[in-house]
């Protein structure tokens, strides 16, 4: 793994830089001494996520739809392709943009990395495993995905992005990385993005019942954003070109998660039951054996600590300006 000291002053390009996870990645890269060029068209990202970097001389922002051809001046050492809608509400409402983020934008960012001879990392997802028949999910599992379902615009876009990444690696010798991101939470998520963490916290803050889809037995594994960013950065500096799962193997059912949120807020749990959405995965848990062996990585932030940090962020978002 390349030491951070050897990378100071290097340049990283981050697509989707105003998004939740990418904005945290940018903070980490800048803290480690890199220069960062971020691109975003604000379809799902938000300017407030990078507003604190406005006067940072090592940070440059370009408003750009990366599904259209683009270039960056000067040398580039890393390209992180993070641009994509990432919540069920977003990618169902804007399926075409989601597909373009995984296809056109993947090729455009891969071409940039190829021109610059840069290391390339694509943000893939646990959704490429679909509704899995193997549990927990190792990287060797090919998945169980409905290619024409309502979620397919996201699932298949990410699967295509992985295929494109490996094609550039094999055909051009490009140094590529694939991170399969499992459910991640933390500050800078959008309250209205439809994912369960902001949904439950927002409802609890407003004194509303917590919406549980189906019978609440479906499971997810929640990773705090700083842990994920550490895994991504380790992967970018590693020698592996194989996909790597990054997520927290601590698995919770939706009912257990609702009870945990009620416990943190010290309120009695009341539930608003809803039908289970189509193709909603019944289980989700990463096998992180490869991440441990190749990256020396595993999550370190406890669920209690991470969820309290996230609640405080959302509490501030709901307070009147």
URZIPE-V917496 format. One line per field, one symbol per residue. ss: DSSP state (A for helix, B for strand, O for the rest). phi: phi as a letter, one per 20 degrees, with the letter a starting at -180 (. if undefined). burial: # if it has 16 or more other ideal C-beta (glycine too) atoms within 10 Angstrom, else .. A space follows every 50 residues. Layout:
ss = ???
phi = ???
burial = ???
//
This chain:
ss = OOOAAAAOOOBBBBBOOOOAAAAAAAAAAAAOOOBBBBBBOOOOOOAAAO AAAOOOOOBBBBBOOOOOOOOOOOOOOBBBBOOOOOOAAAAAAOAAAAAA AAOAAAAAAAAAAAAAOOBBBBBBBAAAABOOOOOOBOOOOOOBOOOOOO OAAAAAAAAAAAAAAAAAAAAAOOOBBBBBBOOBBOOOOOOOOOOAAAAA AAAAAOOOOBBBBOOOOOBBBOBBAAAAAAAAAAAAOOOOOOOBBBOOOO BBBAAAAAAAAAAAAOOOOOBBBBOOOOOOOOOOOBOOAAAAAAAOOOOO OOAAAAAAAAAAAAAAAAOOO
phi = .fffgfdfnfdddcemfeegfgfffggffffeneecddcadmfcfbgffc ffdgdefedcdcfbeffegbbcfnfcdccdedfrgccgfffefcffffff fedgfffffffffffeldfdcdeebfffemefedbfeefffencdefcff efgegfffffgfffffffffedmffdccdeeegcbqgnfefdenffffff fffffemdfefdemenefdbcddfffffgfffffffeedfdefcfcaeff ecffffffffffffelcffccdfcfffgmffecbbeedgffffedmdbfc effffffffffffffffefgf
burial = ......#..##################.##...########.###...## ..#.....####.####..#.#...#############.###.##.#### ###.##########.#.###############...##.#.#.#.#..... ############.###.##....##################.######## #####....#.#...#.#####################....#######. #####.##.###......#.........#.#.######.##..##.#.#. #.#..##.###.##..#....
//
